[in-house]
């Protein structure tokens, strides 16, 4: 059964085609995350390309949405691959997007059981978890070689992880992958995205604040606001406009912003 679930599927991405909110599965509309303004009863999101990029300000719900999709796809809301549980949630007081998955429905063609949910804020925990499980003595399971991403600089560890874990068939969910990447390393990440896209077997759903990543050619770029999701050109995002003003006159821009 396991080998059948993990077999290579002879179909191109995207595999997750649509998600939508089922209001009948919501007990309390005032509770998080269902109180988020974009989660109207008619909320839905379609995926018609292998790479979907979501932009938006802090607090709009990008991470919550990605966490909900990730749990719906079978990942732990703290990140990782199938079967990973890198963080103990039993005593957590924060509310995470995994609750959203209980009210989401999905359309797959077909459902993919492989991939990864990458969260910048939990990368350390996931990397430590990988090192640990590869050195544990488990009857019937051979020990592995710890990947040891943490012996590198933060950014280099990110890139090494992306190169090694994110090119097989699957659905890959990236929450702010640029957080440890310099501009030149963001270009390396874009090259990885290109390889993933050209493979035809990788679906990527990504949230980012980086205009450079938003500009990936051919991706579906969406802006998340309290009104919902809408297609947007990178030049029309607040992120791009702010950076354009900065680069036009950095010193004057910063001085002006500090006076506001």
Residue pairs with C-beta under 8 A, 6 or more apart in sequence:
5 113
6 113
6 114
8 169
8 201
9 15
9 110
9 112
9 169
9 201
11 109
11 110
12 50
12 200
12 201
13 50
13 171
13 200
13 201
13 202
13 203
14 47
14 48
14 49
14 50
14 52
14 203
15 108
15 109
15 110
15 111
15 112
15 171
15 203
16 47
16 69
16 73
16 106
16 107
16 108
16 112
16 171
16 203
16 205
17 46
17 47
17 48
17 107
17 108
17 109
18 44
18 45
18 46
18 47
18 106
18 107
19 44
19 45
19 69
19 72
19 104
19 105
19 106
19 107
20 43
20 44
20 45
20 104
20 105
21 39
21 40
21 41
21 42
21 43
21 44
21 103
21 104
21 105
22 103
22 104
22 105
23 41
23 103
25 102
25 103
26 34
26 103
28 34
29 35
32 95
32 99
33 39
33 61
33 64
33 68
33 95
33 97
33 99
33 100
34 100
34 103
36 60
36 61
36 64
37 226
37 227
38 60
38 61
38 65
38 224
38 225
38 226
38 227
38 228
38 229
39 61
39 100
40 228
43 228
45 222
45 229
47 203
47 205
47 220
48 220
49 218
49 219
49 220
50 196
50 197
50 200
50 202
50 203
50 204
51 193
51 196
51 197
51 203
51 204
51 206
51 216
51 218
51 219
51 220
52 204
52 205
52 206
52 219
52 220
52 222
53 206
53 207
53 208
53 213
53 214
53 216
53 219
53 220
53 221
53 222
54 62
54 65
54 66
54 205
54 206
54 207
54 208
54 222
54 223
54 224
54 229
55 62
55 207
55 208
55 209
55 214
55 221
55 222
55 223
55 224
55 232
55 237
55 239
56 62
56 207
56 223
56 224
56 225
57 225
57 238
60 224
60 225
60 226
61 224
62 175
62 207
62 224
63 97
63 119
63 175
63 176
63 207
64 96
64 97
64 100
65 97
65 100
65 207
65 224
66 97
66 117
66 173
66 175
66 205
66 207
67 77
67 96
67 97
67 98
67 100
67 101
67 175
68 97
68 98
68 99
68 100
68 101
68 104
69 101
69 104
69 173
69 205
70 76
70 77
70 79
70 97
70 101
70 117
70 173
71 77
71 97
71 98
71 100
71 101
72 101
72 104
72 106
73 112
73 115
73 117
73 171
73 173
74 82
74 113
75 81
75 82
75 84
75 115
75 116
75 117
75 173
76 84
76 85
76 86
76 87
76 117
77 89
77 96
77 97
77 98
78 85
78 86
78 87
78 89
78 96
78 119
78 122
78 125
78 126
79 86
79 117
79 118
79 119
79 122
79 123
79 125
79 126
80 86
80 116
80 117
80 126
80 129
81 114
81 115
81 116
81 117
81 165
82 113
82 114
82 115
84 126
84 129
85 129
86 122
86 125
86 126
86 128
86 129
87 122
87 125
89 96
112 169
112 170
112 171
112 203
114 168
114 169
114 170
114 171
115 170
115 171
115 172
115 173
115 203
116 165
116 166
116 170
116 172
116 173
117 172
117 173
117 175
118 161
118 162
118 166
118 172
118 173
118 174
118 175
118 177
119 126
119 175
119 176
120 158
120 175
120 176
120 177
120 179
120 180
121 175
121 176
121 179
123 149
123 157
123 158
123 161
123 180
124 150
127 147
127 149
127 150
127 157
127 161
128 150
130 146
130 147
130 149
131 146
131 147
131 148
131 150
133 144
134 143
134 144
134 145
134 146
134 147
135 143
135 144
135 146
136 143
137 143
147 161
147 164
149 157
149 158
149 160
149 161
150 157
151 157
152 160
154 180
155 180
155 181
155 182
155 185
157 180
158 177
158 180
158 181
158 185
159 181
159 185
159 188
159 189
159 192
162 177
162 189
162 192
163 192
166 172
166 192
166 196
166 202
167 192
167 195
167 196
167 199
167 202
168 201
168 202
169 199
169 201
169 202
170 201
170 202
170 203
171 202
171 203
171 204
171 205
172 196
172 202
172 203
172 204
172 205
173 204
173 205
173 206
174 204
174 205
174 206
174 207
174 208
175 206
175 207
176 207
176 208
176 209
177 189
177 206
177 208
177 213
178 186
178 189
178 208
178 209
178 210
178 212
178 213
181 188
181 189
183 212
186 210
186 212
186 213
187 212
189 213
190 212
190 213
190 216
193 204
193 216
196 202
196 204
197 204
197 218
206 213
208 214
209 239
210 239
211 234
211 237
211 239
211 240
211 243
214 221
214 234
214 237
214 239
214 240
215 234
220 231
221 231
221 232
221 233
221 234
221 237
222 229
222 230
222 231
222 232
223 229
223 230
223 231
223 232
223 236
223 237
234 240
235 241
245 253
246 253
246 254
